[in-house]
Amino acid sequence: MKDKLITLIFIFTAYFSFAQTKVSPDDQAIRKSLVYFVNTIKYKKIDQAVECIYPKFFTINSKEQITQLLNMTYNNPFVKIDIQDMKFGTVGKPELISGEYFSLSNYYLTMKANVSSMNEDMKKKAGEMMTSKYGKTNVKYIANEGSYIITAPMKVCAVSKDRKTWKLVFADNEFKSQLVKVLPKKILDKI
């Protein structure tokens, strides 16, 4: 009897443990879109990365401006950035607002910024800039490589009309004033 009770408890524990880890179709689709976007950046396919961005965002910054910005960041001969890892934080439950679904999500990128081609003063300024953006605990300098390892906390809003295809908008506080023209107030209040 004792063995049956222990077996029954184990089965219920396993069932409820696995039931809680079930990922929703929305969650999977958002993660897939986000991974695709990060991979296009990682492999320097900037035009494909731009296609992942929510079209309304181009009312405040043109596709050409975004393409140029991404090229300056990830194809810069002075600071070679390599995306090494991506980890998900949370994927928010999609909310239907004015015919579109919005989901706030966060993730973490681990990047290596090689600044070895810069002089010492420029390396220091680059480090200060990265530290001010990502925080002191998220930026480490590796002197023998002339590189910074950055753990970048990122926030994004995924937007979809059909809950299958999701487009992305960076949802950092620093962009909030621009995003007023792109995202609903209810979503902006959560950024």
N, CA and C atoms as an extended XYZ file, in Angstrom:
573
Properties=species:S:1:pos:R:3:atomname:S:1:resname:S:1:resid:I:1 pbc="F F F"
N         0.824       -1.202        0.000 N   MET     1
C         0.000        0.000        0.000 CA  MET     1
C         0.864        1.262        0.000 C   MET     1
N         1.911        1.239        0.814 N   LYS     2
C         2.808        2.384        0.922 CA  LYS     2
C         3.481        2.666       -0.426 C   LYS     2
N         3.891        1.599       -1.147 N   ASP     3
C         4.524        1.753       -2.454 CA  ASP     3
C         3.568        2.370       -3.470 C   ASP     3
N         2.296        1.942       -3.426 N   LYS     4
C         1.295        2.490       -4.347 CA  LYS     4
C         1.061        3.972       -4.064 C   LYS     4
N         1.039        4.336       -2.814 N   LEU     5
C         0.830        5.741       -2.439 CA  LEU     5
C         2.011        6.606       -2.905 C   LEU     5
N         3.213        6.115       -2.700 N   ILE     6
C         4.407        6.845       -3.144 CA  ILE     6
C         4.407        6.974       -4.663 C   ILE     6
N         4.058        5.896       -5.359 N   THR     7
C         3.985        5.931       -6.827 CA  THR     7
C         2.932        6.938       -7.286 C   THR     7
N         1.785        6.937       -6.655 N   LEU     8
C         0.712        7.860       -7.000 CA  LEU     8
C         1.152        9.315       -6.771 C   LEU     8
N         1.804        9.595       -5.663 N   ILE     9
C         2.314       10.948       -5.374 CA  ILE     9
C         3.338       11.353       -6.427 C   ILE     9
N         4.225       10.431       -6.796 N   PHE    10
C         5.229       10.721       -7.819 CA  PHE    10
C         4.569       11.052       -9.157 C   PHE    10
N         3.563       10.288       -9.548 N   ILE    11
C         2.861       10.526      -10.819 CA  ILE    11
C         2.192       11.896      -10.815 C   ILE    11
N         1.491       12.242       -9.722 N   PHE    12
C         0.837       13.558       -9.639 CA  PHE    12
C         1.865       14.694       -9.663 C   PHE    12
N         2.969       14.517       -8.958 N   THR    13
C         4.014       15.547       -8.943 CA  THR    13
C         4.584       15.742      -10.341 C   THR    13
N         4.886       14.642      -11.016 N   ALA    14
C         5.429       14.723      -12.367 CA  ALA    14
C         4.425       15.371      -13.322 C   ALA    14
N         3.163       14.974      -13.204 N   TYR    15
C         2.121       15.521      -14.077 CA  TYR    15
C         2.015       17.036      -13.911 C   TYR    15
N         1.931       17.496      -12.679 N   PHE    16
C         1.776       18.935      -12.442 CA  PHE    16
C         3.043       19.713      -12.771 C   PHE    16
N         4.193       19.103      -12.593 N   SER    17
C         5.451       19.769      -12.963 CA  SER    17
C         5.506       19.999      -14.465 C   SER    17
N         5.176       18.963      -15.228 N   PHE    18
C         5.219       19.095      -16.678 CA  PHE    18
C         4.090       19.967      -17.205 C   PHE    18
N         2.953       19.930      -16.560 N   ALA    19
C         1.819       20.744      -17.003 CA  ALA    19
C         2.140       22.227      -16.868 C   ALA    19
N         2.909       22.605      -15.872 N   GLN    20
C         3.250       24.010      -15.669 CA  GLN    20
C         4.293       24.498      -16.661 C   GLN    20
N         5.092       23.596      -17.242 N   THR    21
C         6.133       24.022      -18.165 CA  THR    21
C         5.653       24.043      -19.611 C   THR    21
N         4.401       23.713      -19.841 N   LYS    22
C         3.856       23.726      -21.195 CA  LYS    22
C         3.890       25.157      -21.740 C   LYS    22
N         4.412       25.290      -22.935 N   VAL    23
C         4.555       26.601      -23.557 CA  VAL    23
C         3.393       26.816      -24.521 C   VAL    23
N         2.780       27.992      -24.454 N   SER    24
C         1.638       28.292      -25.319 CA  SER    24
C         2.099       28.499      -26.762 C   SER    24
N         1.189       28.328      -27.731 N   PRO    25
C         1.538       28.589      -29.134 CA  PRO    25
C         1.996       30.043      -29.349 C   PRO    25
N         1.375       30.995      -28.627 N   ASP    26
C         1.811       32.396      -28.744 CA  ASP    26
C         3.255       32.539      -28.283 C   ASP    26
N         3.552       31.956      -27.145 N   ASP    27
C         4.893       32.013      -26.568 CA  ASP    27
C         5.913       31.452      -27.561 C   ASP    27
N         5.605       30.298      -28.130 N   GLN    28
C         6.502       29.661      -29.097 CA  GLN    28
C         6.711       30.533      -30.327 C   GLN    28
N         5.634       31.097      -30.857 N   ALA    29
C         5.736       31.927      -32.061 CA  ALA    29
C         6.548       33.195      -31.796 C   ALA    29
N         6.354       33.809      -30.630 N   ILE    30
C         7.108       35.018      -30.285 CA  ILE    30
C         8.585       34.688      -30.126 C   ILE    30
N         8.866       33.602      -29.413 N   ARG    31
C        10.270       33.191      -29.232 CA  ARG    31
C        10.932       32.903      -30.584 C   ARG    31
N        10.203       32.231      -31.458 N   LYS    32
C        10.743       31.898      -32.781 CA  LYS    32
C        11.072       33.182      -33.559 C   LYS    32
N        10.174       34.166      -33.516 N   SER    33
C        10.417       35.436      -34.218 CA  SER    33
C        11.619       36.166      -33.633 C   SER    33
N        11.727       36.139      -32.325 N   LEU    34
C        12.823       36.819      -31.653 CA  LEU    34
C        14.167       36.145      -31.932 C   LEU    34
N        14.189       34.818      -31.905 N   VAL    35
C        15.418       34.083      -32.221 CA  VAL    35
C        15.824       34.347      -33.671 C   VAL    35
N        14.860       34.356      -34.577 N   TYR    36
C        15.157       34.641      -35.982 CA  TYR    36
C        15.782       36.031      -36.116 C   TYR    36
N        15.192       37.024      -35.440 N   PHE    37
C        15.715       38.385      -35.495 CA  PHE    37
C        17.155       38.438      -34.974 C   PHE    37
N        17.398       37.843      -33.832 N   VAL    38
C        18.753       37.870      -33.249 CA  VAL    38
C        19.738       37.155      -34.164 C   VAL    38
N        19.327       36.054      -34.778 N   ASN    39
C        20.222       35.348      -35.697 CA  ASN    39
C        20.532       36.165      -36.945 C   ASN    39
N        19.563       36.925      -37.439 N   THR    40
C        19.855       37.766      -38.612 CA  THR    40
C        20.897       38.826      -38.249 C   THR    40
N        20.833       39.342      -37.031 N   ILE    41
C        21.842       40.299      -36.569 CA  ILE    41
C        23.189       39.589      -36.407 C   ILE    41
N        23.156       38.442      -35.755 N   LYS    42
C        24.393       37.692      -35.495 CA  LYS    42
C        25.145       37.393      -36.790 C   LYS    42
N        24.420       37.002      -37.818 N   TYR    43
C        25.049       36.626      -39.080 CA  TYR    43
C        25.086       37.777      -40.086 C   TYR    43
N        24.864       38.996      -39.577 N   LYS    44
C        25.015       40.239      -40.349 CA  LYS    44
C        24.086       40.306      -41.567 C   LYS    44
N        22.884       39.745      -41.444 N   LYS    45
C        21.873       39.824      -42.497 CA  LYS    45
C        20.934       40.970      -42.134 C   LYS    45
N        21.461       42.167      -42.247 N   ILE    46
C        20.789       43.362      -41.733 CA  ILE    46
C        19.458       43.623      -42.436 C   ILE    46
N        19.401       43.432      -43.751 N   ASP    47
C        18.133       43.664      -44.465 CA  ASP    47
C        17.035       42.730      -43.954 C   ASP    47
N        17.383       41.474      -43.660 N   GLN    48
C        16.402       40.536      -43.112 CA  GLN    48
C        16.002       40.948      -41.692 C   GLN    48
N        16.956       41.469      -40.925 N   ALA    49
C        16.658       41.933      -39.563 CA  ALA    49
C        15.641       43.072      -39.600 C   ALA    49
N        15.821       43.982      -40.521 N   VAL    50
C        14.913       45.126      -40.639 CA  VAL    50
C        13.500       44.661      -40.978 C   VAL    50
N        13.368       43.593      -41.739 N   GLU    51
C        12.049       43.057      -42.083 CA  GLU    51
C        11.321       42.469      -40.871 C   GLU    51
N        12.041       42.225      -39.788 N   CYS    52
C        11.438       41.694      -38.562 CA  CYS    52
C        10.801       42.794      -37.709 C   CYS    52
N        11.025       44.035      -38.073 N   ILE    53
C        10.564       45.164      -37.266 CA  ILE    53
C         9.117       45.525      -37.624 C   ILE    53
N         8.361       45.872      -36.607 N   TYR    54
C         6.955       46.275      -36.739 CA  TYR    54
C         6.856       47.459      -37.706 C   TYR    54
N         6.078       47.346      -38.794 N   PRO    55
C         6.027       48.393      -39.825 CA  PRO    55
C         5.674       49.790      -39.317 C   PRO    55
N         4.828       49.902      -38.287 N   LYS    56
C         4.486       51.234      -37.772 CA  LYS    56
C         5.699       51.968      -37.210 C   LYS    56
N         6.735       51.218      -36.810 N   PHE    57
C         7.943       51.845      -36.289 CA  PHE    57
C         8.619       52.714      -37.347 C   PHE    57
N         8.421       52.358      -38.618 N   PHE    58
C         9.055       53.105      -39.700 CA  PHE    58
C         8.389       54.463      -39.942 C   PHE    58
N         7.312       54.755      -39.223 N   THR    59
C         6.725       56.100      -39.297 CA  THR    59
C         7.551       57.099      -38.484 C   THR    59
N         8.364       56.602      -37.549 N   ILE    60
C         9.220       57.518      -36.777 CA  ILE    60
C        10.688       57.422      -37.190 C   ILE    60
N        11.094       56.279      -37.695 N   ASN    61
C        12.441       56.078      -38.241 CA  ASN    61
C        12.291       55.269      -39.519 C   ASN    61
N        12.815       55.764      -40.606 N   SER    62
C        12.659       55.068      -41.880 CA  SER    62
C        13.448       53.763      -41.895 C   SER    62
N        13.065       52.875      -42.799 N   LYS    63
C        13.794       51.615      -42.973 CA  LYS    63
C        15.264       51.885      -43.263 C   LYS    63
N        15.505       52.905      -44.070 N   GLU    64
C        16.883       53.250      -44.428 CA  GLU    64
C        17.678       53.668      -43.190 C   GLU    64
N        17.054       54.466      -42.312 N   GLN    65
C        17.737       54.893      -41.089 CA  GLN    65
C        18.041       53.697      -40.189 C   GLN    65
N        17.076       52.804      -40.038 N   ILE    66
C        17.271       51.634      -39.186 CA  ILE    66
C        18.344       50.726      -39.785 C   ILE    66
N        18.311       50.530      -41.094 N   THR    67
C        19.327       49.717      -41.760 CA  THR    67
C        20.705       50.318      -41.537 C   THR    67
N        20.816       51.622      -41.710 N   GLN    68
C        22.091       52.309      -41.514 CA  GLN    68
C        22.564       52.177      -40.054 C   GLN    68
N        21.669       52.355      -39.113 N   LEU    69
C        22.014       52.241      -37.700 CA  LEU    69
C        22.500       50.830      -37.355 C   LEU    69
N        21.789       49.819      -37.832 N   LEU    70
C        22.198       48.439      -37.570 CA  LEU    70
C        23.536       48.119      -38.238 C   LEU    70
N        23.747       48.629      -39.446 N   ASN    71
C        25.032       48.431      -40.119 CA  ASN    71
C        26.171       49.111      -39.365 C   ASN    71
N        25.934       50.332      -38.877 N   MET    72
C        26.966       51.047      -38.121 CA  MET    72
C        27.288       50.308      -36.820 C   MET    72
N        26.291       49.669      -36.243 N   THR    73
C        26.497       48.964      -34.980 CA  THR    73
C        27.159       47.607      -35.194 C   THR    73
N        26.646       46.814      -36.118 N   TYR    74
C        27.096       45.432      -36.240 CA  TYR    74
C        28.082       45.175      -37.381 C   TYR    74
N        28.299       46.123      -38.252 N   ASN    75
C        29.298       45.993      -39.313 CA  ASN    75
C        30.338       47.098      -39.200 C   ASN    75
N        30.633       47.506      -37.994 N   ASN    76
C        31.569       48.590      -37.723 CA  ASN    76
C        32.996       48.037      -37.725 C   ASN    76
N        33.900       48.605      -38.540 N   PRO    77
C        35.270       48.086      -38.581 CA  PRO    77
C        36.064       48.376      -37.300 C   PRO    77
N        35.634       49.336      -36.492 N   PHE    78
C        36.374       49.700      -35.277 CA  PHE    78
C        35.925       48.919      -34.051 C   PHE    78
N        34.655       48.523      -34.014 N   VAL    79
C        34.118       47.727      -32.908 CA  VAL    79
C        33.415       46.524      -33.526 C   VAL    79
N        34.073       45.391      -33.466 N   LYS    80
C        33.491       44.175      -34.042 CA  LYS    80
C        32.646       43.500      -32.971 C   LYS    80
N        31.339       43.491      -33.194 N   ILE    81
C        30.417       42.909      -32.220 CA  ILE    81
C        29.994       41.519      -32.682 C   ILE    81
N        30.140       40.583      -31.767 N   ASP    82
C        29.759       39.201      -32.021 CA  ASP    82
C        28.740       38.790      -30.967 C   ASP    82
N        27.564       38.395      -31.410 N   ILE    83
C        26.546       37.895      -30.481 CA  ILE    83
C        26.905       36.451      -30.151 C   ILE    83
N        27.116       36.205      -28.851 N   GLN    84
C        27.557       34.876      -28.443 CA  GLN    84
C        26.444       34.009      -27.875 C   GLN    84
N        25.454       34.625      -27.233 N   ASP    85
C        24.420       33.836      -26.590 CA  ASP    85
C        23.158       34.673      -26.424 C   ASP    85
N        22.042       33.992      -26.324 N   MET    86
C        20.754       34.643      -26.079 CA  MET    86
C        19.984       33.795      -25.084 C   MET    86
N        19.447       34.454      -24.068 N   LYS    87
C        18.624       33.754      -23.080 CA  LYS    87
C        17.314       34.511      -22.930 C   LYS    87
N        16.220       33.756      -22.851 N   PHE    88
C        14.912       34.379      -22.655 CA  PHE    88
C        14.675       34.680      -21.191 C   PHE    88
N        14.031       35.799      -20.956 N   GLY    89
C        13.513       36.122      -19.643 CA  GLY    89
C        12.061       35.696      -19.642 C   GLY    89
N        11.178       36.658      -19.830 N   THR    90
C         9.747       36.353      -19.858 CA  THR    90
C         9.156       36.717      -21.210 C   THR    90
N         8.116       36.013      -21.571 N   VAL    91
C         7.318       36.349      -22.752 CA  VAL    91
C         5.929       36.646      -22.220 C   VAL    91
N         5.513       37.888      -22.369 N   GLY    92
C         4.220       38.301      -21.829 CA  GLY    92
C         3.048       37.726      -22.598 C   GLY    92
N         1.938       37.565      -21.896 N   LYS    93
C         0.709       37.089      -22.525 CA  LYS    93
C         0.211       38.170      -23.492 C   LYS    93
N        -0.071       37.813      -24.744 N   PRO    94
C        -0.532       38.798      -25.721 CA  PRO    94
C        -1.858       39.450      -25.324 C   PRO    94
N        -1.937       40.758      -25.556 N   GLU    95
C        -3.158       41.512      -25.291 CA  GLU    95
C        -3.700       42.048      -26.605 C   GLU    95
N        -5.002       41.869      -26.840 N   LEU    96
C        -5.651       42.372      -28.041 CA  LEU    96
C        -6.043       43.824      -27.814 C   LEU    96
N        -5.488       44.716      -28.647 N   ILE    97
C        -5.793       46.146      -28.569 CA  ILE    97
C        -5.968       46.652      -30.001 C   ILE    97
N        -7.127       47.169      -30.308 N   SER    98
C        -7.417       47.739      -31.635 CA  SER    98
C        -7.053       46.796      -32.782 C   SER    98
N        -7.401       45.534      -32.647 N   GLY    99
C        -7.217       44.580      -33.740 CA  GLY    99
C        -5.823       43.984      -33.848 C   GLY    99
N        -4.919       44.299      -32.929 N   GLU   100
C        -3.580       43.721      -32.954 CA  GLU   100
C        -3.243       43.179      -31.562 C   GLU   100
N        -2.401       42.158      -31.566 N   TYR   101
C        -1.946       41.564      -30.314 CA  TYR   101
C        -0.570       42.119      -29.966 C   TYR   101
N        -0.377       42.458      -28.686 N   PHE   102
C         0.873       43.024      -28.203 CA  PHE   102
C         1.373       42.187      -27.034 C   PHE   102
N         2.653       41.851      -27.068 N   SER   103
C         3.267       41.072      -25.993 CA  SER   103
C         4.623       41.664      -25.642 C   SER   103
N         4.779       42.091      -24.391 N   LEU   104
C         6.075       42.578      -23.919 CA  LEU   104
C         6.904       41.390      -23.455 C   LEU   104
N         8.127       41.343      -23.910 N   SER   105
C         9.013       40.235      -23.574 CA  SER   105
C        10.400       40.784      -23.275 C   SER   105
N        11.168       40.004      -22.514 N   ASN   106
C        12.552       40.403      -22.316 CA  ASN   106
C        13.475       39.218      -22.534 C   ASN   106
N        14.695       39.541      -22.882 N   TYR   107
C        15.721       38.538      -23.121 CA  TYR   107
C        17.071       39.157      -22.830 C   TYR   107
N        18.100       38.322      -22.846 N   TYR   108
C        19.449       38.778      -22.541 CA  TYR   108
C        20.384       38.322      -23.647 C   TYR   108
N        21.150       39.269      -24.173 N   LEU   109
C        22.161       38.943      -25.168 CA  LEU   109
C        23.529       39.009      -24.504 C   LEU   109
N        24.360       38.029      -24.792 N   THR   110
C        25.762       38.110      -24.403 CA  THR   110
C        26.516       38.420      -25.687 C   THR   110
N        27.213       39.554      -25.665 N   MET   111
C        27.932       40.010      -26.851 CA  MET   111
C        29.396       40.242      -26.518 C   MET   111
N        30.223       40.053      -27.507 N   LYS   112
C        31.647       40.372      -27.377 CA  LYS   112
C        31.929       41.526      -28.325 C   LYS   112
N        32.427       42.620      -27.762 N   ALA   113
C        32.769       43.800      -28.567 CA  ALA   113
C        34.280       43.914      -28.616 C   ALA   113
N        34.858       43.580      -29.758 N   ASN   114
C        36.303       43.643      -29.930 CA  ASN   114
C        36.684       45.067      -30.320 C   ASN   114
N        37.454       45.718      -29.440 N   VAL   115
C        37.878       47.109      -29.669 CA  VAL   115
C        39.398       47.189      -29.810 C   VAL   115
N        40.035       46.075      -30.143 N   SER   116
C        41.500       46.010      -30.186 CA  SER   116
C        42.117       46.947      -31.215 C   SER   116
N        41.358       47.366      -32.212 N   SER   117
C        41.901       48.273      -33.227 CA  SER   117
C        41.915       49.732      -32.773 C   SER   117
N        41.319       50.004      -31.619 N   MET   118
C        41.259       51.382      -31.102 CA  MET   118
C        42.466       51.685      -30.217 C   MET   118
N        42.763       52.982      -30.083 N   ASN   119
C        43.796       53.372      -29.128 CA  ASN   119
C        43.220       53.283      -27.710 C   ASN   119
N        44.075       53.386      -26.706 N   GLU   120
C        43.655       53.181      -25.312 CA  GLU   120
C        42.558       54.151      -24.880 C   GLU   120
N        42.661       55.404      -25.305 N   ASP   121
C        41.658       56.401      -24.930 CA  ASP   121
C        40.285       56.044      -25.504 C   ASP   121
N        40.257       55.622      -26.759 N   MET   122
C        38.994       55.238      -27.401 CA  MET   122
C        38.415       53.973      -26.768 C   MET   122
N        39.289       53.019      -26.401 N   LYS   123
C        38.820       51.797      -25.730 CA  LYS   123
C        38.126       52.165      -24.420 C   LYS   123
N        38.746       53.093      -23.693 N   LYS   124
C        38.184       53.507      -22.404 CA  LYS   124
C        36.829       54.184      -22.604 C   LYS   124
N        36.743       55.081      -23.602 N   LYS   125
C        35.479       55.768      -23.875 CA  LYS   125
C        34.394       54.787      -24.315 C   LYS   125
N        34.774       53.803      -25.128 N   ALA   126
C        33.811       52.780      -25.556 CA  ALA   126
C        33.308       52.008      -24.341 C   ALA   126
N        34.209       51.662      -23.434 N   GLY   127
C        33.826       50.953      -22.214 CA  GLY   127
C        32.892       51.778      -21.347 C   GLY   127
N        33.177       53.088      -21.228 N   GLU   128
C        32.312       53.973      -20.435 CA  GLU   128
C        30.920       54.064      -21.044 C   GLU   128
N        30.865       54.134      -22.367 N   MET   129
C        29.582       54.211      -23.063 CA  MET   129
C        28.764       52.928      -22.824 C   MET   129
N        29.420       51.776      -22.948 N   MET   130
C        28.727       50.499      -22.742 CA  MET   130
C        28.285       50.348      -21.283 C   MET   130
N        29.134       50.781      -20.366 N   THR   131
C        28.798       50.701      -18.942 CA  THR   131
C        27.609       51.589      -18.611 C   THR   131
N        27.564       52.781      -19.206 N   SER   132
C        26.422       53.665      -18.925 CA  SER   132
C        25.125       53.108      -19.500 C   SER   132
N        25.223       52.379      -20.616 N   LYS   133
C        24.019       51.813      -21.227 CA  LYS   133
C        23.566       50.521      -20.536 C   LYS   133
N        24.503       49.621      -20.232 N   TYR   134
C        24.134       48.287      -19.751 CA  TYR   134
C        24.393       48.062      -18.257 C   TYR   134
N        25.097       48.977      -17.611 N   GLY   135
C        25.393       48.818      -16.185 CA  GLY   135
C        26.756       48.195      -15.950 C   GLY   135
N        27.396       48.626      -14.875 N   LYS   136
C        28.759       48.194      -14.560 CA  LYS   136
C        28.880       46.676      -14.410 C   LYS   136
N        27.881       46.050      -13.811 N   THR   137
C        27.956       44.600      -13.592 CA  THR   137
C        27.742       43.796      -14.877 C   THR   137
N        27.284       44.451      -15.943 N   ASN   138
C        27.010       43.752      -17.206 CA  ASN   138
C        28.087       43.944      -18.262 C   ASN   138
N        29.160       44.667      -17.914 N   VAL   139
C        30.239       44.931      -18.876 CA  VAL   139
C        31.572       44.551      -18.239 C   VAL   139
N        32.311       43.654      -18.902 N   LYS   140
C        33.624       43.230      -18.391 CA  LYS   140
C        34.650       43.385      -19.499 C   LYS   140
N        35.813       43.940      -19.142 N   TYR   141
C        36.890       44.140      -20.120 CA  TYR   141
C        37.891       43.004      -20.019 C   TYR   141
N        38.245       42.437      -21.157 N   ILE   142
C        39.273       41.396      -21.231 CA  ILE   142
C        40.477       42.020      -21.929 C   ILE   142
N        41.428       42.471      -21.130 N   ALA   143
C        42.565       43.262      -21.630 CA  ALA   143
C        43.395       42.521      -22.668 C   ALA   143
N        43.692       41.234      -22.432 N   ASN   144
C        44.564       40.517      -23.374 CA  ASN   144
C        43.923       40.315      -24.746 C   ASN   144
N        42.603       40.462      -24.850 N   GLU   145
C        41.909       40.349      -26.141 CA  GLU   145
C        41.512       41.709      -26.697 C   GLU   145
N        41.529       42.731      -25.841 N   GLY   146
C        41.030       44.040      -26.265 CA  GLY   146
C        39.537       43.990      -26.555 C   GLY   146
N        38.807       43.244      -25.703 N   SER   147
C        37.374       43.041      -25.925 CA  SER   147
C        36.581       43.271      -24.650 C   SER   147
N        35.339       43.659      -24.859 N   TYR   148
C        34.379       43.758      -23.773 CA  TYR   148
C        33.368       42.639      -23.937 C   TYR   148
N        33.018       42.011      -22.810 N   ILE   149
C        31.925       41.040      -22.802 CA  ILE   149
C        30.745       41.760      -22.163 C   ILE   149
N        29.643       41.808      -22.877 N   ILE   150
C        28.473       42.562      -22.436 CA  ILE   150
C        27.287       41.610      -22.279 C   ILE   150
N        26.629       41.700      -21.146 N   THR   151
C        25.351       41.018      -20.963 CA  THR   151
C        24.298       42.115      -21.061 C   THR   151
N        23.587       42.117      -22.155 N   ALA   152
C        22.654       43.198      -22.450 CA  ALA   152
C        21.223       42.766      -22.181 C   ALA   152
N        20.601       43.327      -21.120 N   PRO   153
C        19.180       43.056      -20.922 CA  PRO   153
C        18.377       43.817      -21.981 C   PRO   153
N        17.529       43.115      -22.682 N   MET   154
C        16.766       43.709      -23.776 CA  MET   154
C        15.270       43.524      -23.515 C   MET   154
N        14.501       44.521      -23.950 N   LYS   155
C        13.041       44.446      -23.831 CA  LYS   155
C        12.464       44.732      -25.214 C   LYS   155
N        11.470       43.943      -25.588 N   VAL   156
C        10.880       44.080      -26.912 CA  VAL   156
C         9.373       43.905      -26.802 C   VAL   156
N         8.665       44.549      -27.720 N   CYS   157
C         7.237       44.333      -27.838 CA  CYS   157
C         7.003       43.600      -29.158 C   CYS   157
N         6.397       42.429      -29.068 N   ALA   158
C         6.044       41.670      -30.268 CA  ALA   158
C         4.605       42.020      -30.625 C   ALA   158
N         4.362       42.249      -31.924 N   VAL   159
C         3.047       42.678      -32.390 CA  VAL   159
C         2.595       41.755      -33.523 C   VAL   159
N         1.307       41.368      -33.484 N   SER   160
C         0.772       40.480      -34.512 CA  SER   160
C        -0.710       40.744      -34.728 C   SER   160
N        -1.144       40.517      -35.955 N   LYS   161
C        -2.578       40.575      -36.253 CA  LYS   161
C        -3.192       39.172      -36.170 C   LYS   161
N        -2.381       38.145      -36.493 N   ASP   162
C        -2.907       36.786      -36.578 CA  ASP   162
C        -2.357       35.815      -35.523 C   ASP   162
N        -1.488       36.280      -34.643 N   ARG   163
C        -0.851       35.483      -33.589 CA  ARG   163
C         0.049       34.390      -34.148 C   ARG   163
N         0.422       34.519      -35.416 N   LYS   164
C         1.357       33.570      -36.031 CA  LYS   164
C         2.631       34.292      -36.433 C   LYS   164
N         2.467       35.417      -37.112 N   THR   165
C         3.593       36.226      -37.548 CA  THR   165
C         3.731       37.402      -36.584 C   THR   165
N         4.884       37.500      -35.954 N   TRP   166
C         5.125       38.557      -34.965 CA  TRP   166
C         6.232       39.475      -35.446 C   TRP   166
N         5.979       40.769      -35.374 N   LYS   167
C         6.972       41.796      -35.692 CA  LYS   167
C         7.421       42.433      -34.379 C   LYS   167
N         8.599       43.001      -34.368 N   LEU   168
C         9.213       43.443      -33.125 CA  LEU   168
C         9.475       44.944      -33.076 C   LEU   168
N         9.399       45.478      -31.868 N   VAL   169
C         9.745       46.876      -31.588 CA  VAL   169
C        10.545       46.862      -30.292 C   VAL   169
N        11.713       47.503      -30.292 N   PHE   170
C        12.476       47.607      -29.049 CA  PHE   170
C        11.690       48.467      -28.075 C   PHE   170
N        11.541       47.984      -26.857 N   ALA   171
C        10.679       48.639      -25.881 CA  ALA   171
C        11.469       49.135      -24.668 C   ALA   171
N        12.618       49.723      -24.925 N   ASP   172
C        13.416       50.287      -23.840 CA  ASP   172
C        12.866       51.639      -23.431 C   ASP   172
N        13.078       51.978      -22.182 N   ASN   173
C        12.639       53.269      -21.655 CA  ASN   173
C        13.185       54.442      -22.456 C   ASN   173
N        14.422       54.310      -22.959 N   GLU   174
C        15.036       55.411      -23.699 CA  GLU   174
C        14.307       55.727      -25.017 C   GLU   174
N        13.538       54.775      -25.535 N   PHE   175
C        12.791       54.992      -26.777 CA  PHE   175
C        11.324       55.331      -26.533 C   PHE   175
N        10.911       55.358      -25.276 N   LYS   176
C         9.499       55.495      -24.921 CA  LYS   176
C         8.842       56.724      -25.555 C   LYS   176
N         9.551       57.848      -25.575 N   SER   177
C         8.955       59.069      -26.144 CA  SER   177
C         8.662       58.915      -27.634 C   SER   177
N         9.483       58.160      -28.344 N   GLN   178
C         9.240       57.909      -29.765 CA  GLN   178
C         8.125       56.884      -29.966 C   GLN   178
N         8.037       55.936      -29.054 N   LEU   179
C         7.085       54.844      -29.210 CA  LEU   179
C         5.636       55.261      -28.989 C   LEU   179
N         5.414       56.477      -28.510 N   VAL   180
C         4.051       56.991      -28.326 CA  VAL   180
C         3.281       56.940      -29.643 C   VAL   180
N         3.984       57.109      -30.753 N   LYS   181
C         3.352       57.104      -32.075 CA  LYS   181
C         3.163       55.689      -32.624 C   LYS   181
N         3.709       54.691      -31.918 N   VAL   182
C         3.733       53.337      -32.460 CA  VAL   182
C         2.934       52.337      -31.627 C   VAL   182
N         3.024       52.457      -30.301 N   LEU   183
C         2.398       51.469      -29.421 CA  LEU   183
C         1.236       52.084      -28.637 C   LEU   183
N         0.230       51.278      -28.301 N   PRO   184
C        -0.894       51.788      -27.506 CA  PRO   184
C        -0.439       52.203      -26.100 C   PRO   184
N        -1.153       53.150      -25.517 N   LYS   185
C        -0.830       53.671      -24.189 CA  LYS   185
C        -0.774       52.551      -23.146 C   LYS   185
N        -1.679       51.602      -23.227 N   LYS   186
C        -1.731       50.505      -22.270 CA  LYS   186
C        -0.410       49.719      -22.258 C   LYS   186
N         0.192       49.574      -23.416 N   ILE   187
C         1.486       48.852      -23.518 CA  ILE   187
C         2.611       49.776      -23.071 C   ILE   187
N         2.574       51.037      -23.491 N   LEU   188
C         3.617       51.989      -23.095 CA  LEU   188
C         3.695       52.132      -21.575 C   LEU   188
N         2.567       52.072      -20.906 N   ASP   189
C         2.550       52.197      -19.448 CA  ASP   189
C         3.276       51.040      -18.762 C   ASP   189
N         3.468       49.942      -19.461 N   LYS   190
C         4.148       48.773      -18.876 CA  LYS   190
C         5.649       48.763      -19.143 C   LYS   190
N         6.105       49.686      -19.988 N   ILE   191
C         7.534       49.734      -20.332 CA  ILE   191
C         8.310       50.392      -19.208 C   ILE   191
